[in-house]
Every structure is written in C-alpha cells, then in structure tokens.
Amino acid sequence: MRDLLLGIDVGTTAAKAVLFTLDGRLQALGQADYPLATPFLNAAEQSPEDWWQAVCRAIRQALTAVPDAADRVIGLAISSQAPTLLPLDRNGQPLRPALIWMDRRADAQVEQLKQALGAETIFAVTGNRADSFFLAAKFRWFQQHEAHLLARTHQFLQVNGYIAYRLAGVYSLDPAHAALMGLQDRATGTWSRDLLALCGLDPAQFPPISAGHQIIGEVTATAALATGLRPGTWVMTGSIDGTAAALEAGAIVPGTAAEMTGTSTVLLMPNAQGITDPALISIPHVVPGQHLLIGATVASGAALKWFRDTLGSEEVATASRLDRDVFDLLTEQAEVVAPGSGGLIFLPYLLGERSPLWLTEARGVFFGLTLATPRAALIRAILEGTSFALRHNVETARAAGAELHELRSVGGGAKSALWCQIKADVLGVPVALPQAAGGAPFGAALLVALGAGLIPDLASMVRDTVRIERVFEPNTQRHARYSDIYALYRDLSQHLRADFIRAAAVFGTEPHP
C-alpha cells in the first residue's frame, strides 16, 4: 500500500527529508548539513555534490524510521533555497561550484545591465528590480569571467532541479525559480531576448517550465541505490522554499501572510493581482490564481548565530552540559531586558541587505552602547532589530497594495516565543504559530498529493491540514513604544546609507579577518 508523501527541502545549510501521511501527519524526518564556501568577499558558493549526498543521507534517515517506507512512498517533491547559478555540461556534470542566493559578486554587472536597458525597463519586463540577488547579473558575471565554462554549459539548473535530475535523470524548472532568474518577460512568460543577449545565453540552456506539482519522471535504479527509495517513485517539479513555506503556514489568500525565519527571514504576502514593487520580490504562488509579494532580509537567524559563535561560548558549553538548545539559553536572557533593549538598536545588515534596502555595502550596527549596556541587551536588540527589518518590508508591501491582517510564523525562528511576541508587538498584528508540520517539506509534500491526484486543489488541503497552535497578540503599549524606536531605526538606516557605501570603498577589498 502506497500511503506516504515525501517532501524534501534543500536549504542554505541543510537538507531535510520528511515523510507524511496522506492527511498531512508527520511520520519521520531526516536531516543532513553541508558547508558554505566564501572564497572571497561577497562570494557564497556550495558544492552540488554536497547537496546530493546530504539529500541521500536525509532520505535514508527518514525511510529507516518508518516500516516499509520505501514501498509506501507515492512520490516526492523538492523545495529549495533560491535562486542559484549552476551550469552543467552535456554529461550532467557541474562545471563549477554553485553561486547561491547570498552571493553578491555581480554588483558591477547590475550597473552594466541598467546602463544597457535601463532600470525601469528591467523592472517593467521582469517584475523585479535589477540586483545581484537575481541571476541575470550573475549570468553576465559568468559570461565575462568564465566564458570558457559558459561555452561548455548545456543546462543551467536550480537547486531543486539538480536534485530532481540526480533522482530522475530529467531537467526541470518551476515557475517561481524562473521568475527569480531576472530573465523572464512577465507578460508573456517567455525569456527576454534582450536580457539573454546581454548575458550571452541561449534559451535552450534552460529546461522547460512546469508546474510544481507536475510529475517529471521517476526515481532511477541508480538513484534508488543511493537513497533507498523504490525505483519508479514519482518525482514532481517542486518549487522554492518560500512557496512551500507559504503552504505550510496556510498563507494562500490575501491578508494572511507568512514569515519564514532561518538563516534569513522571508516575508510572503499572497495577492491575486500580481503586485510588483521595485523594493520587493514578486513571484507566482504555487496556488493557482495567487502571487506572492516577498520581502527578504539576509541575516536574521544568522545574526543570532553570529552572537552564539562570537560571544556565546558560555551558553554553548552550558547547552552541551545540560542537553539544552543554546538559542533557548540566549533568548531566556533577553526576556529579562525591557522592550527597547536599554536604548540599544541593532541594524541586522551583517551580510549586506536585500529588501527593501538592496544595499550590498550595508553592515551590522549596534547603536546606543554605553558602559551600562548588559550583554543580554545585545541579544534582545538582535531580536528587535530583525523584527524592525521585517516591519520595514511589511510597510513597503502594504504601500504597494498588499494586505496583512495576520502573520504566520514558521522556520527555526518560530520556536522562540519571545521572538514571536516581539514581532507581534513591533508589527501590531497577531503572529500565529501553525502546529509543527516539518517545515518547507510539508509544502513540497502537498505538491506530491496534488500531482498524484489525491486532492482536488491545494487550498482545500491547506484548510484541512494547517492548524494554529498558538497566537501571539500584539500589546498596544509595547507597539506604541516600538513604533517610536522603529522610526529611529529607519532614520539610522537611511542616514548611514552613504557611510556604508563609503566604508566599502575604504575596507571593501580587504580580506576577512
């Protein structure tokens, strides 16, 4: 009897494989980590082989936990970090490490694209701004710096597309990933000839675009040996981690948004109009008739991890001794600090910033340090500063026409009750916590159910399976207090913009310490 759905997510730091029953109940989870390489300033690369090996380990771990799991799996879909530049030769071999979404090496090429076509034209065509987060500038960098590899490139794949290729031996591309490339004509759904020409690309180098739930192939005998899956198991196209997280949170209609906090924070606001704004990101939702307006910051969970690695050695040792989560120990300290962190404001731009600043040169700032500042205030300031960054994106989206009445929080950051409450107080809207569903793999599993014909549509499945576990209501007084501090946060961010750029000119070429 085949009664299990397999959702896979390949994130920035780890791969997860999660087994679900047909009614959405989690049965087993496997996870495996992999490294991130930063060979020079603003570079961020990963080995596709590391992704594959991690996926294999994660799948085997999940399958081992459930009796006869391999024979019971109906199909699988993969969500992933996005977007990624990964060139493959005619034999399907990667020609270089993948440039992931964090990579900012192509800022000069962004300016070249703007000069060639105009920033307004690029936005009008693609629905998104010209920025090195999107792939167009990275493709132009690839053309200019590694032309010998471009000449050998047969296909460009995204992370989920590469894993699907290793599993089923077919090339694939989903609509959300296609939109994030920055090469697609939004009005026609075809590739922009002008943008392709500027990047030296041939449309034949991209797979055909298929819906996230479409069956694209079956697990091959070779992949079955590597993963433990049954040969012939269906493989669906999949999507980006953001659309999968929106499904997990139940963010499928305007007004109910989701925020996914892990290494970064991604705000996902459904809308039916296909709203665009040059300060945000616009992609199609996997739910038919819906789109997502996205605000994406770079270093939210990463900022807390930075504190742990740099200043949290005592908590790391205590967590190991007591078998506690080190982040719980950190946030417990922040609970005793009053809102406002004793006059300390944190700008969370530790690796530049995406929306709505779009400033590679931005850097992290603690503003307001005094000799009386306790260590715990730094922790709370990180939680508050990343929440201010979230509010900046929310306000930008609302100004563009998106609605927000309730925010649903998923991802590792949702485990902190204090962080969720701070977000509710900063935003002034309820923050709802869905019952643990396994993360983005749950959204991927729903795509399997739809593609296999087990459900009539995604919306009905989401309504039947997503349950709210807890709601953090905003406190009126704290919201007013945070609004005053937020105004100062915004002013600091704006006033420092020129200084960030100037500092990059002075220090930008120096190696990391």
N, C-alpha and C positions, 0 to 999 in steps of 0.2 A: 504494500500500500504506500503510495507516494502522498505524503501529507505534511511536508516541511518546505518552508521557503528559506532560501539562503541570501542574506544581504551582506554585501562586502563594502567596506569603506577604506580607501587608501588616502590617509590624511598627510599632514605635513611631517609628522613624527612617527606615526604608527599605522599599521593595517589592522582592521578588525573584521572578523567573520562571525556572523550571528545567525543562529537558526531560530526560526519562528514557526509556530503552528499556523494553520490557515485562518484562525481568528486573532492572530497577532500576538500570541503569548510567547515570550522569550523562553527558549529551551537551553541554549548553550551559547557561550561567547568565547572566541579565541582572539588573541591579540599578539602582535609581534612588532617590535620597534626597528627603526633604521636611522642611519645618521644623515645629517645635513652638512654639506661642504660649503665653505665660504672662501674660495681660493684668493679672492681679492675684494677690496672694498665694494660694497653694493652687489656682490655676486652671491647667488644662492643656487646650488646645484645638488642633484641627487642621482644616484645610480638606478636605472630602471631594473637592473638585476636585483638590487636590494629590495625594491618594491615586490618583485615577483617572489623572491624567497620568503619574504615576510608574509605575503598572502598565502603561500603554500603552508607555512607553519601555522598561521591563524586558522585556516580551513581545517587542517588535520586536528588541531586542538579542539575545535568545536565539534567535529564529527565524532571524536573519541568519547565525548561526554554524553552522547545520546545513542541508545541501542539501534543498530541497523540504520544509522543516519544516512549513509551514502545512498542506500537503496530507496530511501524515503524522500530525498530531495527532489522536488519538481523542477526547480530551476533556480538561477541566481542572476542578480544584477549588481553592478558595481557603481558606487558613487566615489567621488574623489576630490581632492584639492584641485584648484583651477585658477588660471589657465597655465599651460605648460608647453614649452617648446621642446619637442623630442623628435629628431629626424631618424628615420630608419632607411637602411639600404634595401636593395631588391631581395635580399635574403631575410629581411625582417630583423636585421641586427641593428641595434642603436649605434649611431655614428659618433656620439659624444654623450657625456652626462646631460641630463635634462635640466633646462633652465626653468625653475619653478616660479610660482607667482610672486615670491618675495624678491626675486632678482630685479635689480634696478640699474643694470649696467647700460641700458639703452636710452638714457635721457637725452643724449645728443641726437640720437636718431628720431626722437619725438619731435625735436625742433626742426629737423630736416623734413619730416612729413608735413608739419604745419606750414613750412615755407613753400612746399611743393603744391599742396592742395588747399591750405587754409584750415585753421582750427574749426571754424564754423561749418565748413563743408564736411569735414570728417565727422563731426557730431551729427550733422543732418543725415548723412549717409548711414552711419553705423548705429546711431542712437546712443553712443558713448563717446567720451572725450578722447583725445589723443594723449596717451600716457604709457609709460613703460610697464605698467601693470598688465595692460593688454598686449597681445602678441605681435601686432603689426610692427611696432618699433623693434622688438626683439628679432623678428624675421629680417628686418633691414640691417640690424647689427650682424646677424648671421651671414647675410649676403656680403657685407663689407669686410668682415674679419675672418670668415671661414668659408670663403667661396668654393674652395676645393671640396668641402663637405656638402655644401648645398648642391653642387654638381652631381654628387653621388646619392642625393636624397630621393628615395622612391615615394615615401609616405611620411607625413607628419601626423603623429598621434598624440592624444591627450592621455592622462594617467589611466583613466578607466578604460580607454580604448586600447592601451597597451596590455593591460591585464586581460581584457577580453580577447585580444589577439593571442596571448600566450595560452589562454584556455581553449579557444575555439578555432584559432588559425584564420580569422577573418578580420578585416579592418573595419572600424566603425567610428561614428561621430554623432553625438547627440546635439539637439538644438541649443541648449544652454552653453555648452562648451563652444559651439560655433559662434555664438553671439559674443563671447568673451575674447575671441581672437582679434576683434577690431578690424576685420577684413570684409565683413558681410554687409551687403546692402539690405538694410532693414525693411525697405518697402517691397523688395522683390524676393528676398530670401536667397538670392544668388550672391556669388563672390563679386566684390567690386573690382572691375578690371583695372581701374586707376591704382588702387591700393596694391593689388597683386603685382602690377608692373613696377611700382616703386620698391617693392621688396624682392623682385626677381623670382617670383613664384609662378607656378603653373597650377591651375585648378585641379589638374589630375593628381597632384600631390596630396590632396585631401580626400578622405573617404566620403562616400555618400552619407547624407544626414538622415538619421532615422530616429523615430520617437523613442523615448527612454524605455518604454515597455515592449518594444518590438523584439521578437526573437531573431537574433542574428546568426545563430549557429548552435553547435552542441560541443560539449566537452570532449576533446580528442582523447585517444588512448594514451598518448604521451602525457597530456595534462592530468589525466586520471591517475597515472602512476605518481606524479609529483604531488598531487593534492589529496588523494584518497577519495575523490569524487567518482561517481559512476560514469563511465563513458556514455555519451548520449544525453547527459543532463543539459537542459536548455540554458542558453546564455542570452540574456537580454542586453540591450544597449546600455542602459544606466544613465546617469546624469552627474551633475556636480554635487558636492556635499551640501551646498546651500539649499538646493531644491529638495534634496532628501530630508534635510533637517526641517524644512517648512512643512513637509508631510508629517514628520514625526511629531511636530508641535501642533498640528492641526491648523496651520496658517494657510488656508485655502480660499478665503474670501476677504474682501476689503474690510479694514477695521481691526482684524485680528492679525497681529504681526508676530514674528518670531525673532529672537536673537540667539545666536549660537556662539558661545564663548569657549574657546580652547586656547590655542596659541594666540589667535587673533579673535576679534569679535565681528560677526557678520549680522547685520540687521536686514530682515527680509519682510517687505511690505507688499502683500498681494494687491493687485489692482486690475480692473478689466479694461482700462483704456490704453494700456501700454505706455504709461507715463515715463517720460525721459527728463533728465536734468544733467547738465554737464558736470555737476559736483558729485553725482551719484552714479550707480551702475544699473543698467536696465537689461534684463534677460527674459525670455519666455519661461513661464512656470511649467512644470510637468502636468499640472491640472489644465485641461483644455479650456480655452477662453480666458485664462488668467495669465498675468505677467507678474514679475517681481521687480520692485524698485529696491535696490540694495545699497546700504551704507556699510562700508568695510574699513575697519581700523586694523592696524598692523600688529600692535604689541599690547594686548590686554592681559591674557594669561601669561604671555611671555614676560611681562613686566613683573608679575608676582614671582615667576620662576627666576628672573634675574635677582630679585631680592633674596630668594632662598639660596641661590648659588653663591651670591656675593656676601651677604650679611646674615645668612640664616644657618650657619654651621651648628649652632647650639640646638636649634629646632630639628635639624637633620639627625643629629645624634640622639636627641630625646625621642623622636619619632621611631627610630630604629629600635631603641631600647624598650619602648612601650608598645610597639606594633601599632602606632598611630599614623594617620595621614599628616604629613608635615604641613600641608596647606591649612588643615584644620587648626593646628597649633598656632600658625601665623595669624589666621583670621580671629581666633579666640582673643588674642592680644588686642587686635584692632577694635573689638567690641567695647572695650573699656574707655576708648577715646571718643569724645563727643563729636557730633557732626561738625565738619569744618576742620578737623584734624589740628586744632590749636593754631589756626592761621596758616596752615601749610597747604599749598596747591601743587598738584603734580600734573605736568603735561606729559602724556604717555607716548611720546614720539621716539621710542628707543631705536627704531629702525626706519626713520623717516615716517611718513604718514600717507595713507590712501585718502579715502573720502572723509570729509569734504574738502580737506586742505590740498591734497595732491602735491605734496612737497617732499621730495626725496631728502632734501637737506635738513628737514626738521629733526630735532633731537630732544631727548627727555630732559625735563627741568623739574627740580624741587624748588618752589618759590616760597619764601617765608621762613626759612630755617633760622632758629635762634639757639642760644646756649641752653634754653629751657625745653627744646623740642625733644620729646621722648622717642625712643626707637619705634614704639608701637604706632606713633602718629605717622611715620613713613608708610607703614603697612596700610593704615586706613586711607591715607592720601592716595595710594595706588588704587584702591577700590573706588574711591570717589572720583579721581581723575579719569579713570577709564569709563566711569558712568557719565561723566560730563562729555567725554568724546562721543558716547552713544547718543546723548541728548542732542549734540550738535548735528548728528546725522538725522535724528528724528525731526528736528525743526526744519532742516533743509528739505526733507521728504514731504513734510506737511505743506511747506510753502510751494512745492511743486504740484500739490493736489492729492497726495496720498492721505489715507485715513489711518488713525491709530486710536483705538479705544481700550485695547488690552494687549499687553506684550507677553508672549510665552517664551520662557527661557529654557534652553536645552544646552547640552555640552557640559564639559567639566566645570565651568564656572557656575552652573546652576546648582551644584552641590553645596555651595555656600549660602546659607540662609541670610547671613549678614549682607553679602554682596547683592542678593536679590532684593532685600529690603532697601538698600541704598539706591538701587536702580529705580525702584518704585517711587521712592521719595524724591529723587532727582528729576524723574520724568513727570511725576504727578499722575501716573496711570497705574492700574493694577498690574502686577507681574505674576503670571500664573505659571505653576510648575507642573507639567504633564508627568504622569506616572512613568517611571523609568521604562524605556522601551528598547534600549540598546543603542541609542544614538542614530546617526545617519543611516546605518544599515537597515533600520526599520523602514525608512522611506524607500530604500532600494528594494526591500522585500515586497513592499506594496506594488512596485512596478512589476515584479515577478507575478504576483497574483493577478494583476490586470492583463499582462501579456499572455498568461496561461488560460485566460477566460474564466477565472474563478470568481471574479467580481464584476459587476456591471460598469463601475466607474470608480475613480479614486476618491471622490468626495464622499460617497456613501460608506466606503471602507474606513476613511478617516473618522467620520462621525461615529461609527460603530466601535472603533478601537481606541481612540485617543481619550484618555480620562485625565481630568485635572486632579492632582494630588493635594495641592496647597496654593493659596492665593495670598500674595503679599500686597496689602492695601497701602496706598500712599498716606503718609501722615501730613496733614495740612501745614502744621507749623514747621516741620522739617523741610517740606517742599518750598515754603517761602524762604527759609534760611538758605537752602541750597540754590535757589534761584538767584539770590544776591551773590553767592560765591561763584555760580556759573557765569554770571555777567563778567566778573573779574577774570575768570578762566578764559573766556572768549577774548577779552581785551589783551590779556597777556599773549595769547596765541597770535593775535593779529600784530601786536607791537613787536614781537620777536621775529616775525617772518623775515624781514630784511636782515636781521642779525644772524639767523640760521644760514641764510644764503652766503653772507659774508664769512661766517665761520667755516663753511665748507670750502671756500676759496683759500682760507688760511691753513686749515687742517686736513682737508679732504683727501689729499694724496698721501698722507702719512699712513704707514701700516698700522694694523690693530696692535694694541699693546700685548 
